[in-house]
Structures are given as structure tokens and as C-alpha cells.
Amino acid sequence: MSGVSTPAPRAGAKQWWGLAVLVTPSTLLFMMLTILFVAAPSMAQDLNPTGTQLLWILDIYGFVMAGFLVAMGVLGDRVGKRLLMVIGAIVFAVISVVASLTTDPSLMIAWRALLGLGAAMMVPSTLGLIFVLFADARQRGVAIGVWAGGISAGVALGPLLSGLLLEVFGWQATFLVAVPIMALVAIGAPLLLPEHRDTTARIDLFSALLLVAGLLAIIYAIKRFAAQEPAGPSIGLIAAGVLIGLWFVIRQLRAERPLLDVRLFANRTVSGALAVFLLAAAALGGIYSLFTQYLQQVQGLSPLEAGFAILPAAAVLIVVSTLSPVFARRFRPGNVIAIGLLTQVIGYILFTQLDPGTGLALVIGSFVLTYPGVAPAMALTTDLVVGSVPPEKAGGASGLATTANDLGISLGIAVIGSIGIATYRSQITQLLPGGLPADATAAASRSIDGALTAAAELPGALGGHW
């Protein structure tokens, strides 16, 4: 009978098992943004990095992942989404093993960057294959919700998993935990997932390199300022980063198929939602990394205790992320996001009132307010952005939203972490006790990890006073 549309086929058990193969690595890949927060002090004792090097170890993964996400999505269209995901899983597993054996901080930065590249190879394929697996709109919506919930859980629970691993093993386990998950992907993907290609897709890896180069030049300059290095080269790096960024934008405007459709920013809903989400994620990423170090290095908690101290905020984040779409159907999504941001602001104000004598309960309570406040923006931004553009631009808008998530957290770690380093170095020399050996003074001036290591090696009275 003409004019009657055929219902989309519904997914069966195989498709739902395939979803598990997609969600599990996605959770792990976003967990890797935060899993080193609790492990950082233990890693610093073994690798002895400078404060700036430690920041690079923490944030370079997210920068590289964000910079290559869209390009790898196009590459997956070209060579096959499933194939690229399996290759990414193998790369991620191998580099994870190599990183766990590394004793040099500079090499660790390089390995974390390559892990970010491996993650970028996988994440776009996980979302793209959900659309291939689930033709029924309602089932696809459920599947995407499960995928997004897994990502939120990964970001939230990374420090807890890290604390559990450090209690039994060393910081190396935070890398090795990825190996069995990636083995599951390499074996399960060919069995449970269909392949999908678009031979007309055009790859623009050069634009991705421009994006990453511009970001890293500016971030490197910020870290140089924090380390109180000569200002001339730092200013030159900022200028170079801005020029590379301008080159990237011009290249996108001239391209028939841009890597990132920068014209989307002319849409006020797109630009406003992404700007709010980027800033909220950046503020949270910076506070998150400092908070986990504060729990261990100031409050004296073990890695496991620090992980459990974060658990209440993580649980609230997962609940709020789940409920935000429900509230957005009854109230304006912008109002739901605004309420979340307001709770973040209250949490940040409470953090400004903390001092060395503040009880642990108030510290954790401040984070419980701050952390879940980003959940509405995390849960609703993608729908807001995608829903405000024509259907043919939905893919590019989705890529922008995912990039903003990774980029925001990494920017926060880099910028707020650099401010923390600069503040520490400007004040520590006034607080050190007299009579310290020169090497202990130098170590304390470099980073708080160096200070704690040096203090442990000093004679009892002097080390205890410190």
C-alpha cells in the first residue's frame, strides 16, 4: 500500500551486546581524563617531574584527544568505523603497557599524548556505530543515553578506581587497567559490530594538526609564565598559537568539507551553549585536579581514602546527569543548566573559605556542590547544539560538543593548575623554615611533591616542622 512507511527494524540481543562493547571502552577512555588525579602524588615520587611536567602528564591526553576527535571520525568513515576502533584499541593497550614501565617524566608526557591519539581513534566510532546498530529511534535514544551515562560515570569514577588500584598495586596499574578492556574490544568488535564505511569521506588531518599545535602553543606559554620563565619566548608562543588558530579558522571557512564547521558559531544557541559548557568544564577540571591533591597532600588521606571522599560527589553527578533530560522536558533547558551553574558558583565560594584548619567534611561538602553542578550542561549541551542546526549539520555540531567536553577539562587542568603552581612558588620561600639544605630548598621551590619528598628525608625535628 503506497504512502505507508515501513517501521524501522528493532534491535535484538546481539545489538545490545554490541552496545556493551561500545560503552565499556568509552567509559574507560573518559575515565583516563581523571584517573591520574589521585595517582599523581605517587607518580611524582617515582618520576620526580617538575610541577609543569606533572601538569603536562595530566592534561596532554585530553588535548590530543580533543584535537583529533573530528578528524578521526572522518578517517573512520573512510577506512571503516569498526576497523579504526579495533586499531585504536590495540594502540591504546600497547602504549598503556609501555607507559606503565616508564621512569622518565618527558617520556610519560609523550605516551600520554599517544594514548590521547588512540582514544580519538575510538570515541567517534563508538557513537557512530550506535547509529548503525539501532535503526529504531526510541531504541537508539536509549542506547545514546547509556553511552552518555557511561562517559559521565567514567569522568566521575576515575579517581575512585585509581584509589582502589593504588591501595593494592602502584600507579602503574592505572595504565594497565586499560589492557583487558581493549582486549575485549579487539575480540568483541568483529563478532558483535557491523562495519560501516563512507568512501566519499575526505580526511583533513592537517587541520587537526593545526588545531592541536595552536592549543599546545598557547598552553605551553601559560605554563612557562607559571614557572616564571623568561617572558619573551612565552609571549612568542602565545602569538604563534593565535596565528595558527587563525590559520585553522581560515582553512575551515575555505574548505568545502571543513574539519570543524566554524560557521556554526554564528548560531547564538550553538556558541552560547558551547561557551558555557567549555567554561564550566574548565573550572571543574582545574578544581578537580587540585582537590584530589589537596586531600592527599594537605589532609593526609591515602589514595583509597581520597577516592572514597570523591564518591559522594560522583554519585550525585551521575544522578543529576540522569535526571537533567527529565527536568529539561518540563522546564527550559537553559534554566536547568543555569541552576547547575549556580550550585557550582556556591561551591567555589565555599572553597575560598577553606584554610589549613578546615574540617574534612566541609571540604568534601564544597566539592559535592561544585562537581554535580556541571552535570546539566554535560547532559544537555549536545542536544541543545544539535537541535539548533539543520539536520545536515548535526554531525559537525555533535563533534563540536564532544570536543568541548575533552577540551574544557584539559584547559582547566592546564590553566588553573598553572595558577596553582605560580601561587605556590610565590609563597613557599616565605614559609620554609631556616637552616634547610640547598637541595631541599630547591626541591620545595619546584613543587609541593618535591617539598614533601624533601621533608621526609630531613632530620626529625626539621622535617616535622616543615
N, C-alpha and C positions, 0 to 999 in steps of 0.2 A: 504494500500500500504506500503510495508516494506521500511525502511530507511527514512521515513518522520517523523520527530519529532512532537509531539502534542504541540501546543502553550500553555504556562502557563496560567491558568485562571486569568482574570483581576479582580481586587478588585472593589467592589461596594460601595454603600453609607455606609453600616454597617461597613465595614473595615476602611473607612476614619473617621467615628465617633469613632471607636476603637482607631485609631491613636491619636485622641484628648485626649482620656483617658490616653494614654501613654505619650504624650508630656507634658501635663499640670503638672503632678506631677514631671516629670523630670526637668522642668524649675524651679519649686519651690525648689526641692532638691538641685540644684546647686546654686540657689539664697541664700540658707541658708549658703553657704560658705562666703558670703559678706554682708548679710543683717544686721548683728550686727555692722558693721564698723561705721555707723552713730549713732547707738543706744548705742555704748559703753560708751560715756561720761554720758548719762542719767542713764544707768545701774550702772555705777561706783558710782554715787551719792547715789543710793539706797542700793546697796550691799556692798559698801566700800571694794572692793577687793584690794589686793596688785597689783602692776604692773605685777608681774609674774602670779598671779591668773587670771587677766584680759586677758593676752595672752593665757592662757590655755582655757578660755571660748571661745575665738575667734577661736583657731586653733584645738582643740581636735576633733571637729566634722569631719573635713576633714581627720585627721589622721586615725580615726577609720573607716570612710567610705572607704578610700583608702585601708586600710589593709584587709578589709573583702570583697571587691568587687568581687574578683575572686572566693573566697570560697562560697559566697552566690549565685554566678552564677551557680556553680556546684550543690549546695543544691536545687536551683530552678529546675534544670534539673531532680533531683531525686524525689522531692515531688510535682512538678508542678509549672511552672513559674507563672501562674495566682494566684494560691493559695498563694505562698510566697509573691507576690506583695500585695495582699489583707492583709495578716498578717502584712507585713511591714507598710502598710498604717495605720492600726489600732494602731500598736505600736507607730508610729510617732505621730498620733493625740493625744493619751493618754499622752505620755511623753511631748508633746508640752504644754498641759494644765497644767501638773504638774510643768514644768519649769516656766511657766508664774506666778505661785504662790510662787515661791522660793525666799527666802530672804537671803540665805546663799551662799557665793561665791563658797565654796567647793562643795556643792550640785549642784550648777549650772554647774560646770565642769562635774560632773557625769551625769547629764541629757543631756548635750550637747553630751557626749560620746555615750549615748544610742540612741540619735537622729541619730548620725552617723551610728550606727548599723542598725537602721531602714531604713536609706537611702540605705545602702549597700544591704539590702534585696530587695529593689525595683529596683534600677538602672539596674542591669543586665537583669532583667525580661522585663523591658520596651524595651530594644534593641532586646532581643531575640524574643519577641512576634511580633516585626515588621517583622522579617523574616518569622514567621508563618502566619501572616496576608497577606503579599504581596508576591505572588509567581512570578508575572511578574517582571523581572529585572528592567525595567525602572520605574515602579511604586514604587518598593522597594527603588530604588535610591532616588526618590523624598521624600519618607517617611523618610529615614535616614537623608536626608538633612534638613527636617523640624525638626526632633528630635535634630540634632546637633545645628541648629539655635536656638531652644528653650533653650538648655543648655547655649549657648553663651549669649543669652538675659538674662537668669537668673543671671549669674555671673555679667553681666554688670548693670542690673537694680535693683539689691538687695538694694543698698544704697538709690536709689530714692524712692522705695517703703517704706523703713524704714523711710525716712524723712517725707513722706506723713502720715504714721501711727503715728509717734511721734507728728506731728502737732495737731492731733485730740485726740489721745489716749496716753498711755505711752509705754515704751519699751516692756511691756508685749504683746502688740499687734503684735510685730514681731514674736512671737511664735504662737499666736492664729490664725494668718492668714493661718496657715497650716491646721487647723481643717476642714474647709469646702472643701478644695481641697482633703484631704484624705477621707472625706466622699463621695465625688464624685467618687473616685477610688474604694472604698469598695462597692458602689452600682453599678457603671457603668461597672466595670470589668467583673462580672459574666454575665451581659447582652450582652456585646459587644465583649468580647475577648474569643478566644478559649483556652482550656487548652492544655499544651504541657509538656510531661514528657519523660525522658530517664532513664529507670530503671537500665541501666548499669553504670550510672554515679557514681563515687566514691568520697566521701566527705573527705577532709583533713582539718578539722577545726584547728587541732593542728598547721599546718604550718601557717595558718592565724594568730593564737595567737603568734607564734614566730615572724612573720613579725611585728605585732603591738608592741610587747614587745621590740624588738630591736630598732625600731624607737623611741618609747616613752622614753626609757632609755637614748638615745643619746640627744634627745631634752630636757629632764629634766636636763641633765648635762649642756647643753648650757645655760638654763635659770638660773641655780644655779650660773654659772660663772657671768652672767649679774647682778644677785642680790648680788654679792660679798660675797657669802657664802664660807665656808671652801673648799679649792681646793681638798683635799684628796678624800672625797666622790664623788665629781664631776668627777674626773679622773676615779674612780672606776666604776661609771655609764657608762662612755664612753667605758671603756674596756668591761664591761658586754654587752653593746649594740652591740659592734663589734663582740663579741663571739657568741651572739645569732644570729646575722646576718649571721655569718659563718656557724652556725648550720643549719640555714634555707637554705642556698645555698647548703650545702652538702646533706640535706634531699631531695631537689628538684632534684639534679643530680642523686640520687639513686632511686628516685621514678619512677615507670612505667608510672604513670599519674601524673606529678607534678602539684602543685597548680599554680606556675608560671614557665614557661619553660625558665630557666635562660640560656639555651644553645642558645636561640635566640640572646643573646647579642654578640655572636661570629660573627653575621652578622653585618658588619660595618654600613650598612644603618639603621638597627634597633637601634643599640647602639648610633650611632651619632644623629639620629633624636630624640630619647627619651631624650638623654642628653641635647640637645639644648632646647627642649621643657620644660624639667624639670627646667633648669636654668632660662629660660625666664619667666616661670610661677612663680617661686620662687621670682625672683626680683620684678615682678609685684605685687604679693600678699603682700610682705612686704611694698612696696611703697604705695600701695592702702590703707592699713590699717592706715599707718602714715598720708597719705594725708587727709583722712576723719577726723581724729582727729585734724590735723593742721587747717583745715577750720573752725572747731567749737571752738577750744581752743585757737588758736592764732589769726585767722582772725575774730572771734566772730560771725560767721554765726549761724543761727538757724538750727536745723536738716533738716527742709524742704529746706532752702536755700542751705545747703550743698548738699542735694540730687539733686537739680536742677543744682548746679555747676558741678556735675559729669555728668549730662545728655549729654552735647556735646561730651565728650569722649566716652560715652556709645553708642551714636548714630553712631559715626564714626566706633567704633568697630564692630557693627552689620553689617554696610555696607561693611567694609573691609572683614569680615568673609564670607559674601555672595559672594563677588567678587573674593576672593582668588582662589577658584577652577576654575573660568573662566580664570584668568591670568595663572594658572598652566597648562592649556591646550595649551597655546601659548608660554609659557616660561618654563624653567626648574623649578620644584617646589622648589628646593634648593635655586635658585636665588630669588624667590618670598619671601621665608622665610627670607633670608638674608637681603633683603630690609626692611622688617618689623623690624628685629632686629636692623638695623642701625638707624631707626627712634626712637626706644626705647633708644638707646645709646645717641642720640641727646637730647631726653627728660630728661634723667638722668643728662646729663651735665648741662642743664638749671636749674635743681633742685639744683645743687651745688652752683648756683649763687644767690639763694634766701636768703634774710635776713629779719629781722623784718619790714623793711620799704618797702619791695617789694609789688607792687600793686597786687590786686587780679587777674586782667586779665592775668598777666604774670604767676602766679601760675597755673591758670586753663589751660592756653596755654601749659605749660610744660606737664601737665597731658594729654592733648589732643594728644600730640605727643607720650607720653610714653605708654599710655594704649592701643590704637589700634595696636601698633607695634607687640603685641603678637598674633594678630588675624590670620595672615597667618600660623604661627606654630600651632595654635589651630585648624585651619580648615583643614590643610593638613597633619599633622603628622600621624593621624590614617591611611589614605590611603597609605602614604609612607611606614609605618611599615608593614601593612597587605599585601601590594602589593609586598613586597620584600621577603616574605617567602612562602613556599609551601602551597597549599590550606588546607592541613590537619592541619597546624599550625596557620591558620588565626584566630581562636578563641582565642588562647593564646596570639597572637600578639595584637589583639584588646583589650584584658584585660590589657595588659601592657600599652597601650596608654591611656586608661581611668584612670588607676591608677596613671599614671604620671601627669595627669591634676589635680586631687584632691591633690596628694602629693605635687606637686610643689607649689600651692597656700598656703597650710598649712605650708610647710617648710619656705616659705618667711615670713609669719606672725610670725612664731616662731623665726627664726634666725635674721631677720632684726629688728623685734620688740624687741628682747633681746639686740641687739646692741644699739637700741634707748634708752632702759631703762638704760643700762650701761653708755651711754654718758650723759644722763640726770642726773644720780646720781653723776657722777664725776664732774659735773659743777655747780649743783644747789646750793651747800653750799657756793660757792663763790659769788653767785648772790643774796642771800637772804639779806634783809635789817637788820640792827641791832635792837635789842630790841624785837625780836619775842618771844612769849611764847614757852616753850619747846614742848608742844604738837603740835603747829603749825609748828615748825621746823621739828619735826618727820614726820608729815603728808606730808609736802612738800618734804622731802627727800625720801619718799616712792614712790610717783608717781605724775605726773602732775595733775591727777584728785584730789588727796589729797591736792595738793597745791592750786588749785582753790577753793576747798571747804573750806579750812582753811582761805584763803584770804577773802572769802565772810563773814566770821564770825568775822574778825578783825575790830577794830575801823576804821572809815572812812579814815583818812589820811594814816595810815599804810597799810590798805588793798588796797587802791587805788594806793599807790606807788608800792606795790608788783605786 
